[in-house]
Amino acid sequence: MPRIKKEASLDLETWKIAQEIENYSDWTRQCLHAYASGNDYVSEARLRMRWVAAARQLAAVIIEYAATIDPDHGQTVETLISKAMEQTRLEEFE
């Protein structure tokens, strides 16, 4: 999805806070998604952490199953998740 620039005016105090946030644009997008879904940022972050935990658990099950089929498959949970995160089109998941 293309990025569209939208600027926000900050005062000195909020600018200092923004400087402490590693990826301010991503944080802003997450806050906007939380707002759109009727959640606050903390609730949205908790939901995201639950999804991450579920994804890691699913990846572990897949790796365990892969080992029963091919003990030399060489995948780990981290490599499987990393590969999945790099895929952006449905065709790449095949």
URVEN-V553011 format. One record per residue. N is the residue number from 0. RES is the residue in one small letter. SS is DSSP state (H for helix, E for strand, L for the rest). BURIAL is # if it has 9 or more other C-alpha atoms within 8 Angstrom, else .. D_LAST is the distance of its C-alpha to the last C-alpha in whole Angstrom. Layout:
n=(N | N)
res=(RES | RES)
ss=(SS | SS)
burial=(BURIAL | BURIAL)
d_last=(D_LAST | D_LAST)
//
This chain:
n=(0 | 1 | 2 | 3 | 4 | 5 | 6 | 7 | 8 | 9 | 10 | 11 | 12 | 13 | 14 | 15 | 16 | 17 | 18 | 19 | 20 | 21 | 22 | 23 | 24 | 25 | 26 | 27 | 28 | 29 | 30 | 31 | 32 | 33 | 34 | 35 | 36 | 37 | 38 | 39 | 40 | 41 | 42 | 43 | 44 | 45 | 46 | 47 | 48 | 49 | 50 | 51 | 52 | 53 | 54 | 55 | 56 | 57 | 58 | 59 | 60 | 61 | 62 | 63 | 64 | 65 | 66 | 67 | 68 | 69 | 70 | 71 | 72 | 73 | 74 | 75 | 76 | 77 | 78 | 79 | 80 | 81 | 82 | 83 | 84 | 85 | 86 | 87 | 88 | 89 | 90 | 91 | 92 | 93)
res=(m | p | r | i | k | k | e | a | s | l | d | l | e | t | w | k | i | a | q | e | i | e | n | y | s | d | w | t | r | q | c | l | h | a | y | a | s | g | n | d | y | v | s | e | a | r | l | r | m | r | w | v | a | a | a | r | q | l | a | a | v | i | i | e | y | a | a | t | i | d | p | d | h | g | q | t | v | e | t | l | i | s | k | a | m | e | q | t | r | l | e | e | f | e)
ss=(L | L | L | L | L | L | L | L | L | L | L | H | H | H | H | H | H | H | H | L | L | L | L | H | H | H | H | H | H | H | H | H | H | H | H | H | L | L | L | L | H | H | H | H | H | H | H | H | H | H | H | H | H | H | H | H | H | H | H | H | H | H | H | H | H | H | H | H | H | L | L | L | L | L | L | L | H | H | H | H | H | H | H | H | H | H | L | L | L | H | H | H | H | L)
burial=(. | . | . | . | . | . | . | . | . | . | . | . | . | . | # | . | . | . | . | . | . | . | . | # | . | . | # | . | . | # | # | . | . | # | # | . | . | . | # | # | # | . | # | # | . | . | . | . | . | . | . | . | . | . | . | # | . | . | # | # | . | . | # | . | . | # | # | . | . | . | . | . | . | . | . | . | # | . | . | # | # | . | . | . | . | . | # | . | . | . | . | . | . | .)
d_last=(22 | 25 | 28 | 31 | 34 | 36 | 39 | 41 | 45 | 45 | 49 | 50 | 49 | 45 | 45 | 45 | 43 | 40 | 41 | 40 | 37 | 34 | 32 | 34 | 32 | 29 | 32 | 33 | 30 | 29 | 33 | 32 | 29 | 31 | 34 | 32 | 31 | 35 | 34 | 36 | 34 | 35 | 34 | 30 | 30 | 31 | 28 | 25 | 26 | 26 | 22 | 22 | 23 | 21 | 18 | 20 | 21 | 17 | 16 | 19 | 18 | 15 | 16 | 19 | 17 | 15 | 19 | 20 | 18 | 18 | 21 | 20 | 17 | 18 | 16 | 18 | 18 | 19 | 16 | 13 | 15 | 15 | 12 | 11 | 14 | 13 | 10 | 12 | 10 | 8 | 6 | 5 | 4 | 0)
//
